[in-house]
């Protein structure tokens, strides 16, 4: 679990102070490193929980070879070895073994379409200096969090509290969202429950251009009603076996790490 954040720079002299406050607010998400830099019109901050490639070569924001695309990243790309080999075959040069670096080169090569090819969970920010565009997005299931301001000074972060503590949003309650929670027992997207703060929806890219205009592009949508025949299973037993196979494969992919891997057991099961 890492923490990412950023904000639009202004003429005030407090960018460094705000950056340090963001790092402090996200420090519990990443004890293995923290960085704040200014690139273009944005201040960019990240804390890191190191999982793959524990060396000092990994630093954020992470740059491509030409240093005109910069990445903040929270998550893991499970098929990064396969993707790295493909991208190296197309002429890309990697500086680290970190899984996040395939995002940079994949974006260079394929643009947003590359996100469809990733097997993983993530929330990320890409600052593309070639286009003067900032891109925010999350994985197609929304496993990793990412919120941004839709009023006032533009800012984003893994957690709303970090933005509030840095003074980038006021943290006032969103009355409409509270009413929705009372009615539905959850806050419908993209509301967060905090006024002036919305979440990046799963499988959607939020793109902010050089003039401050914001547009969204959906790059992935997950259908939840797939006919059984389309899944290649005919009987209940075949479906059960396919679920077990998929679960085993999913766990196997997620055991890749340069640090010890652990798991949690429900308290009730540990009492038996």
Order of alpha helices (4+ residues) and beta strands (2+ residues): beta-alpha-beta-beta-beta-beta-alpha-alpha-beta-beta-beta-beta-alpha-alpha-beta-beta-beta-alpha-alpha
